[in-house]
Amino acid sequence: MAAGTKIGRNVSVGTLGELLAFTVDPNEDLGPSKTGKSNIVASTGGFAEVPGYPNLRVNLTIIRR
């Protein structure tokens, strides 16, 4: 995988051949969600641009219950 570009909290994106690959550390803990029912592991904080692909945007949130 090519070196990733950070696009959020604990989220990077890079390429794996012609595929996009998102990298997240599953052991990270960014604190509680707004409701307090889960803890956030990674988040783009809303829609984020995908570097090198001007027409693509991603919205990613990974939580732990």
Backbone as a printed PyTorch tensor [residue, N CA C, xyz], in Angstrom:
tensor([[[  0.8500,  -1.1860,   0.0000],
         [  0.0000,   0.0000,   0.0000],
         [  0.8840,   1.2330,   0.0000]],

        [[  0.5290,   2.2010,  -0.8170],
         [  1.2430,   3.4740,  -0.8240],
         [  0.9800,   4.1890,   0.4940]],

        [[  1.8920,   5.0800,   0.8580],
         [  1.7420,   5.8160,   2.1150],
         [  0.3780,   6.4890,   2.1630]],

        [[ -0.2900,   6.3670,   3.3010],
         [ -1.6280,   6.9200,   3.4430],
         [ -1.6150,   8.3990,   3.7610]],

        [[ -2.6990,   9.0530,   3.4380],
         [ -2.9120,  10.4630,   3.7490],
         [ -3.9930,  10.5400,   4.8120]],

        [[ -3.7260,  11.2650,   5.8760],
         [ -4.6930,  11.3990,   6.9600],
         [ -5.8970,  12.2100,   6.4770]],

        [[ -7.1010,  11.6520,   6.6560],
         [ -8.3180,  12.3530,   6.2400],
         [ -9.2970,  12.5200,   7.3940]],

        [[ -8.8830,  12.1750,   8.5930],
         [ -9.7500,  12.3010,   9.7560],
         [ -8.9990,  11.8740,  10.9970]],

        [[ -9.7380,  11.7020,  12.0730],
         [ -9.1500,  11.2550,  13.3340],
         [ -8.9900,   9.7440,  13.2820]],

        [[ -7.7430,   9.2780,  13.2360],
         [ -7.4090,   7.8560,  13.1790],
         [ -7.8580,   7.2140,  11.8660]],

        [[ -7.9320,   7.9870,  10.7800],
         [ -8.3030,   7.4670,   9.4560],
         [ -7.3170,   7.9940,   8.4190]],

        [[ -6.7110,   7.0680,   7.6740],
         [ -5.8550,   7.4300,   6.5460],
         [ -6.3450,   6.6760,   5.3280]],

        [[ -6.0600,   7.2300,   4.1450],
         [ -6.4260,   6.5630,   2.8990],
         [ -5.2140,   6.5510,   1.9850]],

        [[ -5.0320,   5.4370,   1.3100],
         [ -3.9540,   5.2840,   0.3450],
         [ -4.4440,   4.3850,  -0.7740]],

        [[ -3.5230,   3.9470,  -1.6080],
         [ -3.9030,   3.0630,  -2.7020],
         [ -3.2120,   1.7180,  -2.5560]],

        [[ -3.8910,   0.7170,  -3.0010],
         [ -3.3840,  -0.6510,  -3.0430],
         [ -3.6410,  -1.0990,  -4.4790]],

        [[ -2.6430,  -0.9070,  -5.3420],
         [ -2.8650,  -1.0860,  -6.7730],
         [ -3.8240,  -0.0070,  -7.2470]],

        [[ -4.9450,  -0.4280,  -7.8090],
         [ -5.9520,   0.5410,  -8.2590],
         [ -7.1020,   0.6840,  -7.2680]],

        [[ -6.9600,   0.0870,  -6.0780],
         [ -8.0010,   0.1520,  -5.0560],
         [ -7.6670,   1.1930,  -4.0060]],

        [[ -8.6970,   1.7970,  -3.4290],
         [ -8.5030,   2.6660,  -2.2730],
         [ -8.4590,   1.7900,  -1.0290]],

        [[ -7.5590,   2.1150,  -0.1130],
         [ -7.4310,   1.3490,   1.1310],
         [ -7.4550,   2.3230,   2.3040]],

        [[ -8.3770,   2.0820,   3.2280],
         [ -8.4970,   2.9140,   4.4170],
         [ -7.7870,   2.2200,   5.5700]],

        [[ -7.0290,   2.9860,   6.3430],
         [ -6.2870,   2.4350,   7.4620],
         [ -6.7920,   3.0580,   8.7560]],

        [[ -7.1190,   2.1770,   9.7220],
         [ -7.6250,   2.5980,  11.0310],
         [ -6.9430,   1.7340,  12.0820]],

        [[ -6.5040,   2.3460,  13.1800],
         [ -5.9750,   1.5770,  14.3110],
         [ -7.1740,   1.1570,  15.1580]],

        [[ -7.5240,  -0.1450,  15.1770],
         [ -8.7180,  -0.5860,  15.8990],
         [ -8.6030,  -0.4870,  17.4160]],

        [[ -7.4120,  -0.2420,  17.9270],
         [ -7.2150,  -0.1320,  19.3720],
         [ -7.3590,   1.3000,  19.8830]],

        [[ -7.5210,   2.2460,  18.9790],
         [ -7.6510,   3.6690,  19.3430],
         [ -8.9860,   3.9150,  20.0370]],

        [[ -9.0190,   4.8710,  20.9380],
         [-10.2530,   5.2850,  21.6150],
         [-10.2870,   6.8040,  21.6120]],

        [[-11.1920,   7.3800,  20.8200],
         [-11.2790,   8.8330,  20.6880],
         [-12.3140,   9.4480,  21.6250]],

        [[-12.8920,   8.6190,  22.4810],
         [-13.8560,   9.1250,  23.4450],
         [-15.2780,   8.7410,  23.0810]],

        [[-16.2180,   9.1520,  23.9370],
         [-17.6220,   8.7570,  23.7410],
         [-18.2730,   9.4810,  22.5640]],

        [[-19.2810,   8.8220,  21.9850],
         [-20.1010,   9.4540,  20.9480],
         [-20.9660,  10.5340,  21.5960]],

        [[-21.6830,  11.2890,  20.7750],
         [-22.5490,  12.3490,  21.3160],
         [-23.6020,  11.8000,  22.2630]],

        [[-24.1200,  10.6130,  21.9670],
         [-25.1570,  10.0280,  22.8180],
         [-24.5770,   9.3390,  24.0430]],

        [[-23.2820,   9.0250,  23.9920],
         [-22.6450,   8.3330,  25.1050],
         [-22.8770,   6.8300,  25.1120]],

        [[-23.5260,   6.2980,  24.0630],
         [-23.8190,   4.8710,  24.0150],
         [-22.6540,   4.0480,  23.4710]],

        [[-21.6780,   4.6970,  22.8580],
         [-20.5380,   3.9890,  22.2770],
         [-19.3110,   4.8900,  22.3050]],

        [[-18.1560,   4.2990,  22.0430],
         [-16.9100,   5.0570,  21.9480],
         [-16.4750,   5.1050,  20.4920]],

        [[-15.9600,   6.2350,  20.0780],
         [-15.5140,   6.4140,  18.7030],
         [-14.0950,   5.8740,  18.5610]],

        [[-13.8950,   5.0530,  17.5330],
         [-12.5860,   4.4890,  17.2230],
         [-11.9220,   5.3240,  16.1290]],

        [[-12.6850,   5.7490,  15.1210],
         [-12.1660,   6.5480,  14.0120],
         [-13.3020,   7.3300,  13.3760]],

        [[-12.9790,   8.5050,  12.8210],
         [-14.0150,   9.3090,  12.1810],
         [-13.3990,  10.3080,  11.2070]],

        [[-14.0910,  10.5020,  10.0890],
         [-13.6910,  11.5550,   9.1640],
         [-14.3250,  12.8940,   9.5700]],

        [[-15.2250,  12.8740,  10.5380],
         [-15.8620,  14.1170,  10.9880],
         [-16.8060,  14.6880,   9.9450]],

        [[-17.4830,  13.8330,   9.2210],
         [-18.3580,  14.2550,   8.1240],
         [-17.7060,  13.8430,   6.8130]],

        [[-18.1780,  14.4110,   5.7170],
         [-17.6230,  14.0380,   4.4230],
         [-16.2260,  14.6230,   4.2540]],

        [[-15.2800,  13.7820,   3.8100],
         [-13.8960,  14.2040,   3.5820],
         [-13.5220,  13.8890,   2.1380]],

        [[-12.7440,  14.7670,   1.5280],
         [-12.2810,  14.5340,   0.1630],
         [-11.2640,  13.3980,   0.1550]],

        [[-11.2850,  12.6040,  -0.8990],
         [-10.3080,  11.5350,  -1.0750],
         [ -9.1850,  12.1040,  -1.9390]],

        [[ -7.9660,  12.2430,  -1.3930],
         [ -6.8610,  12.8330,  -2.1430],
         [ -6.5980,  12.0890,  -3.4580]],

        [[ -6.4520,  12.8450,  -4.5280],
         [ -6.1940,  12.2690,  -5.8370],
         [ -7.4420,  11.9020,  -6.6080]],

        [[ -8.5980,  11.9950,  -5.9730],
         [ -9.8800,  11.6710,  -6.6050],
         [-10.8540,  12.8170,  -6.3270]],

        [[-10.8000,  13.8770,  -7.1360],
         [-11.5810,  15.0870,  -6.8350],
         [-13.0930,  14.8880,  -6.7920]],

        [[-13.6020,  13.8160,  -7.4000],
         [-15.0590,  13.5960,  -7.3960],
         [-15.5170,  12.6510,  -6.3000]],

        [[-14.5820,  12.1660,  -5.4650],
         [-14.9510,  11.2280,  -4.4050],
         [-14.8570,  11.8660,  -3.0310]],

        [[-15.8580,  11.5790,  -2.2160],
         [-15.8520,  12.0010,  -0.8160],
         [-16.3020,  10.8010,   0.0060]],

        [[-15.8060,  10.7180,   1.2300],
         [-16.1450,   9.5910,   2.0990],
         [-16.6030,  10.1160,   3.4500]],

        [[-17.5580,   9.4220,   4.0470],
         [-18.0360,   9.7400,   5.3880],
         [-17.9130,   8.4510,   6.1910]],

        [[-16.9680,   8.4070,   7.1190],
         [-16.6760,   7.1800,   7.8350],
         [-16.6490,   7.4270,   9.3380]],

        [[-17.3700,   6.5920,  10.0800],
         [-17.2990,   6.5880,  11.5360],
         [-17.2670,   5.1250,  11.9830]],

        [[-16.2910,   4.7950,  12.8000],
         [-16.1960,   3.4530,  13.3590],
         [-16.3460,   3.5850,  14.8680]],

        [[-17.2420,   2.7910,  15.4390],
         [-17.5200,   2.8700,  16.8780],
         [-17.2870,   1.5330,  17.5520]],

        [[-17.1380,   1.5900,  18.8500],
         [-17.0620,   0.3880,  19.6860],
         [-18.1690,   0.4850,  20.7220]],

        [[-18.9580,  -0.5560,  20.8540],
         [-20.0430,  -0.5590,  21.8520],
         [-19.5510,  -1.1080,  23.1400]]])
